[in-house]
Amino acid sequence: SYLANKNVEGLEDRIQNKILPSLRYASLYWVEHLQACTDPLSASIKEGVASLMEGPKIFYWMECLSLLGSIPQSIFIMKLLQQQQHMVCLLTNQKWTCSEI
């Protein structure tokens, strides 16, 4: 929307009612769960991360973080993803690819 979140009437109530605690948690900590994996990540997980990065889903994630007031944390989350010990995701020619390192 063209309005700042603080200018949207009733937004805080809608956030509390629509963004469940499980979605809050998943939005903030999904990369940390990837980091905690001790086994190499499966191809389907790598494809899922690449799909998130290249499609509109990344904007849904960013919007969720925005509504939660956690945009600054998104930078930290993306740095964690880059440091992920089993996978590196790179943007080349407007396409995300993920591979083991």
SELUMSE-935878 format. One line per field, with one value per residue: residue in one letter; chain; x, y, z of N, C-alpha, C in turn. Coordinates in pm, 1 decimal, padded with zeros to 6 digits, m for minus. Layout:
type <- [a, ...]
mol <- [A, ...]
nu <- [X, ...]
nv <- [Y, ...]
nw <- [Z, ...]
cau <- [X, ...]
cav <- [Y, ...]
caw <- [Z, ...]
cu <- [X, ...]
cv <- [Y, ...]
cw <- [Z, ...]
//
This chain:
type <- [s, y, l, a, n, k, n, v, e, g, l, e, d, r, i, q, n, k, i, l, p, s, l, r, y, a, s, l, y, w, v, e, h, l, q, a, c, t, d, p, l, s, a, s, i, k, e, g, v, a, s, l, m, e, g, p, k, i, f, y, w, m, e, c, l, s, l, l, g, s, i, p, q, s, i, f, i, m, k, l, l, q, q, q, q, h, m, v, c, l, l, t, n, q, k, w, t, c, s, e, i]
mol <- [A, A, A, A, A, A, A, A, A, A, A, A, A, A, A, A, A, A, A, A, A, A, A, A, A, A, A, A, A, A, A, A, A, A, A, A, A, A, A, A, A, A, A, A, A, A, A, A, A, A, A, A, A, A, A, A, A, A, A, A, A, A, A, A, A, A, A, A, A, A, A, A, A, A, A, A, A, A, A, A, A, A, A, A, A, A, A, A, A, A, A, A, A, A, A, A, A, A, A, A, A]
nu <- [00083.3, 00030.9, 00042.0, 00208.6, 00270.7, 00204.1, 00005.1, m00220.2, m00538.2, m00645.9, m00464.8, m00286.9, m00455.8, m00545.3, m00303.4, m00243.7, m00458.3, m00437.6, m00172.3, m00044.7, 00113.2, 00280.5, 00341.9, 00474.9, 00702.5, 00814.4, 00870.3, 01073.2, 01277.8, 01346.6, 01584.4, 01773.9, 01702.5, 01774.3, 02049.0, 02100.7, 02091.6, 02267.3, 02317.9, 02374.9, 02176.8, 01871.7, 01791.3, 01533.8, 01490.3, 01684.9, 01586.9, 01346.3, 01430.6, 01556.1, 01332.7, 01180.6, 01345.5, 01347.4, 01089.5, 00760.5, 00718.9, 00919.7, 00857.8, 00620.5, 00718.3, 00885.6, 00690.8, 00546.9, 00745.6, 00772.8, 00520.6, 00543.0, 00728.1, 00992.6, 01181.4, 01456.6, 01568.6, 01556.3, 01780.9, 01982.8, 01890.6, 01922.3, 02199.8, 02266.8, 02171.9, 02350.9, 02578.3, 02524.3, 02622.5, 02593.1, 02503.1, 02496.7, 02349.7, 02312.1, 02259.0, 02231.5, 02215.0, 01948.9, 01837.2, 01802.3, 02027.5, 02103.3, 02352.6, 02556.7, 02833.5]
nv <- [m00118.1, 00234.2, 00370.7, 00431.1, 00176.9, 00262.4, 00444.5, 00310.9, 00243.3, 00044.1, m00155.8, m00284.6, m00451.0, m00623.5, m00743.3, m00882.3, m01062.3, m01202.0, m01279.2, m01543.1, m01685.3, m01900.5, m01838.0, m01597.6, m01689.4, m01868.7, m01692.0, m01538.8, m01714.9, m01917.8, m01949.2, m01992.9, m02245.8, m02387.9, m02354.8, m02507.2, m02765.9, m03064.8, m03249.7, m03266.6, m03046.5, m03136.8, m03169.4, m03076.7, m02895.2, m02701.5, m02619.9, m02513.1, m02291.0, m02142.4, m02097.5, m01936.4, m01710.1, m01621.5, m01574.0, m01427.5, m01482.0, m01395.2, m01130.3, m01148.5, m01255.2, m01043.3, m00844.6, m00952.1, m00942.4, m00666.5, m00587.6, m00695.5, m00531.7, m00592.2, m00552.1, m00464.1, m00697.4, m00867.2, m00823.3, m00932.9, m01198.2, m01261.8, m01244.3, m01457.6, m01663.0, m01645.3, m01729.0, m01986.7, m02308.8, m02532.7, m02458.5, m02229.4, m01948.4, m01786.1, m01498.1, m01482.7, m01352.4, m01272.1, m01493.5, m01718.3, m01951.4, m02236.8, m02410.0, m02671.4, m02608.4]
nw <- [00000.0, m00032.2, 00199.4, 00508.5, 00752.7, 01012.6, 00961.4, 00887.4, 00968.3, 01235.9, 01188.5, 01366.9, 01519.4, 01316.6, 01247.0, 01483.3, 01483.4, 01241.3, 01180.0, 01294.5, 01591.1, 01510.2, 01243.3, 01281.6, 01421.6, 01230.9, 01021.4, 01126.1, 01208.4, 01026.3, 00876.8, 01071.6, 01152.8, 00924.4, 00943.6, 01167.7, 01080.8, 01051.7, 00859.5, 00502.4, 00305.1, 00146.8, m00204.2, m00251.7, m00044.4, m00101.4, m00350.1, m00265.1, m00112.0, m00313.9, m00474.4, m00303.7, m00299.8, m00565.9, m00652.2, m00609.7, m00344.9, m00174.5, m00137.9, 00004.3, 00240.6, 00319.8, 00353.6, 00566.7, 00766.6, 00774.3, 00872.3, 01123.1, 01229.0, 01186.4, 00984.0, 00997.3, 01103.3, 00888.2, 00734.8, 00891.8, 00887.3, 00615.9, 00599.3, 00763.7, 00602.5, 00390.6, 00523.5, 00572.7, 00635.5, 00472.3, 00228.3, m00041.7, m00183.6, m00485.7, m00685.5, m01018.3, m01339.0, m01297.5, m01171.2, m00906.7, m00770.8, m00580.9, m00407.7, m00268.3, m00049.7]
cau <- [00000.0, 00104.3, 00042.9, 00297.6, 00196.3, 00152.2, m00108.9, m00330.9, m00628.4, m00678.9, m00366.4, m00231.4, m00553.2, m00542.5, m00178.1, m00259.4, m00558.3, m00409.5, m00037.4, m00041.9, 00247.5, 00362.1, 00391.9, 00575.9, 00823.3, 00871.4, 00921.9, 01193.6, 01380.7, 01361.1, 01723.8, 01845.1, 01675.1, 01861.2, 02184.9, 02111.7, 02099.2, 02402.9, 02327.7, 02358.3, 02036.9, 01820.1, 01767.2, 01403.5, 01504.7, 01758.0, 01493.9, 01249.1, 01494.5, 01571.7, 01198.2, 01146.7, 01425.2, 01326.6, 00950.8, 00691.3, 00713.7, 01013.5, 00787.2, 00525.3, 00799.5, 00926.1, 00572.1, 00519.8, 00843.5, 00738.3, 00405.9, 00590.4, 00829.1, 01119.0, 01260.8, 01600.8, 01610.0, 01566.7, 01920.2, 02051.7, 01846.3, 01986.3, 02340.9, 02272.9, 02154.6, 02478.1, 02677.3, 02475.9, 02737.9, 02567.4, 02443.4, 02514.8, 02255.0, 02364.8, 02173.0, 02302.6, 02122.9, 01814.4, 01788.5, 01869.5, 02068.5, 02156.9, 02435.1, 02636.0, 02969.6]
cav <- [00000.0, 00359.9, 00424.5, 00369.6, 00088.8, 00339.0, 00524.4, 00223.0, 00230.2, m00091.5, m00253.5, m00364.3, m00556.8, m00721.7, m00818.1, m00975.2, m01164.8, m01275.6, m01335.6, m01632.7, m01702.1, m01994.0, m01764.7, m01503.2, m01766.5, m01918.8, m01578.6, m01484.5, m01811.6, m02029.4, m01968.4, m02052.1, m02389.8, m02442.4, m02358.6, m02611.9, m02896.9, m03119.1, m03325.0, m03183.1, m03017.9, m03208.5, m03089.0, m03010.3, m02778.3, m02600.0, m02567.6, m02430.1, m02163.4, m02069.8, m02054.3, m01822.5, m01594.6, m01572.5, m01548.0, m01325.8, m01520.2, m01312.8, m01006.4, m01182.5, m01267.0, m00907.8, m00774.7, m01005.9, m00882.7, m00524.9, m00577.4, m00731.3, m00434.9, m00666.9, m00536.1, m00468.8, m00835.6, m00936.1, m00812.8, m01035.5, m01328.6, m01285.3, m01272.1, m01596.0, m01750.6, m01645.5, m01801.6, m02122.8, m02394.0, m02639.8, m02410.1, m02090.2, m01908.3, m01674.1, m01440.6, m01458.6, m01335.2, m01260.7, m01624.8, m01769.8, m02090.5, m02276.9, m02529.8, m02703.0, m02556.3]
caw <- [00000.0, m00036.3, 00334.7, 00606.8, 00843.1, 01126.4, 00917.5, 00849.5, 01083.5, 01278.2, 01139.5, 01477.1, 01550.7, 01207.5, 01258.8, 01595.9, 01449.1, 01117.8, 01178.3, 01409.9, 01649.3, 01431.3, 01126.4, 01334.3, 01450.6, 01105.9, 00944.2, 01189.1, 01246.2, 00933.3, 00836.0, 01184.9, 01147.9, 00819.4, 00996.8, 01269.5, 01015.8, 01045.8, 00734.5, 00382.9, 00273.9, 00030.1, m00323.9, m00242.2, 00043.6, m00177.9, m00450.3, m00193.5, m00079.6, m00439.9, m00514.5, m00218.3, m00337.5, m00702.4, m00685.0, m00529.8, m00203.4, m00097.9, m00103.8, 00111.6, 00361.9, 00358.7, 00402.8, 00699.6, 00856.4, 00787.1, 00962.1, 01256.9, 01270.2, 01189.5, 00861.5, 01025.5, 01126.2, 00759.2, 00691.0, 00969.3, 00837.6, 00486.4, 00626.3, 00811.8, 00486.9, 00318.0, 00602.2, 00591.5, 00610.6, 00375.5, 00104.9, m00078.3, m00287.1, m00561.9, m00787.9, m01143.1, m01452.0, m01241.7, m01128.2, m00786.7, m00768.9, m00451.5, m00417.8, m00148.9, m00051.7]
cu <- [00087.4, 00110.5, 00148.2, 00213.2, 00132.6, 00029.5, m00229.3, m00415.8, m00660.5, m00578.6, m00313.6, m00325.4, m00552.5, m00415.7, m00190.7, m00353.3, m00517.0, m00269.9, m00021.1, 00100.6, 00337.1, 00419.5, 00497.1, 00708.9, 00891.3, 00933.7, 01055.1, 01308.6, 01405.0, 01506.1, 01806.0, 01820.7, 01758.3, 02003.6, 02204.4, 02120.3, 02243.9, 02424.9, 02318.5, 02209.8, 01994.6, 01798.9, 01635.0, 01410.2, 01577.5, 01668.0, 01389.9, 01305.4, 01510.9, 01437.2, 01152.4, 01217.6, 01388.8, 01183.1, 00888.3, 00687.3, 00808.1, 00946.6, 00683.0, 00598.8, 00839.9, 00807.6, 00536.4, 00616.7, 00815.3, 00623.9, 00444.4, 00692.8, 00968.3, 01200.5, 01410.3, 01651.3, 01624.3, 01710.1, 02003.7, 02017.7, 01913.8, 02136.4, 02359.1, 02260.3, 02284.6, 02583.3, 02640.6, 02584.0, 02716.3, 02525.0, 02482.2, 02416.3, 02309.1, 02262.8, 02259.4, 02200.6, 01977.0, 01752.6, 01871.1, 01906.1, 02131.0, 02237.1, 02511.2, 02774.1, 03060.8]
cv <- [00124.0, 00426.7, 00354.7, 00285.1, 00166.2, 00422.4, 00440.7, 00197.0, 00083.8, m00197.4, m00342.3, m00478.0, m00664.8, m00805.7, m00923.1, m01090.8, m01254.1, m01337.8, m01415.8, m01647.3, m01796.4, m01926.1, m01662.6, m01576.3, m01810.9, m01806.6, m01529.1, m01585.0, m01924.5, m02054.2, m02029.2, m02202.8, m02456.2, m02455.2, m02472.6, m02751.6, m02942.6, m03202.2, m03229.1, m03164.6, m03090.8, m03111.9, m03013.5, m02888.6, m02667.1, m02537.3, m02476.9, m02294.0, m02079.7, m02017.4, m01933.9, m01697.3, m01537.5, m01534.2, m01442.3, m01358.5, m01437.0, m01183.1, m01031.0, m01193.2, m01128.7, m00828.4, m00822.5, m00945.6, m00734.4, m00505.6, m00609.3, m00631.7, m00494.2, m00656.1, m00533.8, m00612.0, m00911.5, m00931.4, m00918.7, m01175.0, m01360.1, m01310.7, m01413.8, m01693.5, m01757.9, m01727.3, m01948.8, m02220.6, m02501.6, m02588.1, m02265.2, m02061.3, m01783.5, m01628.2, m01412.7, m01452.1, m01338.7, m01396.0, m01670.3, m01915.2, m02119.0, m02404.3, m02549.8, m02641.2, m02650.1]
cw <- [00000.0, 00100.5, 00419.8, 00701.6, 00958.0, 01090.3, 00875.6, 00973.5, 01111.5, 01238.2, 01251.2, 01516.0, 01442.8, 01212.8, 01369.1, 01561.5, 01332.6, 01111.7, 01307.2, 01464.2, 01568.5, 01306.8, 01168.9, 01354.0, 01321.1, 01024.0, 00997.2, 01202.0, 01146.2, 00893.6, 00949.4, 01191.8, 01037.5, 00870.6, 01096.2, 01209.1, 01009.6, 00919.7, 00616.6, 00350.8, 00147.6, m00085.9, m00312.6, m00150.2, m00030.8, m00284.5, m00385.1, m00157.5, m00206.2, m00488.2, m00433.3, m00267.2, m00473.9, m00733.2, m00596.6, m00380.8, m00117.3, m00054.7, 00005.2, 00244.6, 00412.3, 00412.7, 00543.1, 00800.9, 00878.0, 00886.0, 01106.4, 01310.7, 01271.6, 01061.7, 00892.4, 01046.8, 00994.6, 00706.8, 00762.7, 00917.5, 00704.4, 00503.8, 00679.1, 00695.5, 00407.4, 00390.5, 00619.9, 00546.7, 00504.8, 00238.5, 00082.2, m00191.4, m00354.7, m00663.8, m00909.6, m01254.6, m01407.4, m01203.3, m01008.3, m00807.3, m00634.1, m00470.7, m00288.0, m00164.0, 00025.1]
//
